[in-house]
């Protein structure tokens, strides 16, 4: 792709005064890791690839299932039965072939988390369980990596920026994960497809803000309630 075509492709971002050419260069040179290619990971991957994040990695060990397709919009019917990272890679290749897409077909755990996360500038956590969320948070704190956090359940979602420019982290808000006993999740409670799209898009926006050195809200948790259609912020 010629420089002219690159400019045209990203022109609507470059025309934003606070981004400009220098901001687009930062986006192109960035190394972002998305944990999970599911409901939250899908819109994050979609918008980071569209924005031209130069090195986009995804870590997921799961395969695409039919029930994923109401919300995991980067996958399709032909993806059912194949790994989510492979399906995500196909999506990114078709959307923006200039993105260096890195596949980590692994389950993140205490043995590999540090090696996995250490290579990237920013981490986006779209995982769907508390054990992974706390592991990712603690690893980012140890390595000094900014973390974009999101969660969804039913009609509700949460978004926050943790460990960014000396800000607080997940354990400052919720010191310990909840007990697994009677813990509700999307498998039991369900989720309407656009909710992870809303929350994931907010996560992608915050990620790009960090990459382009734009302002980000730190020490603040945003609560999304699509049942009552309300958005609240809680400082911590």
Buried (B, 14 or more C-beta within 10 A) or exposed (E): EEEEEBEEBBEEBBEEEEBEEEBBBBBBEBBBBBBBBBBBBBBBBBBBBBBBBBBBBBBBBBBBEEEBBBBBBBBEEEBBEEBBBBBBBBBBEEEBEEBEBBBBBEEBEEEBBEEBBEEBBBBBBBBBEBEBBBBBBBBBBEBEBBBBBBBBBBBBBBBBBBBBEEBBBBBBBBEEBEEEEEEEEBEEEEBBEBBBBBBBBBBBBBBBBBBBEBEBBBBBBBBBEBEEEEBEEEEE
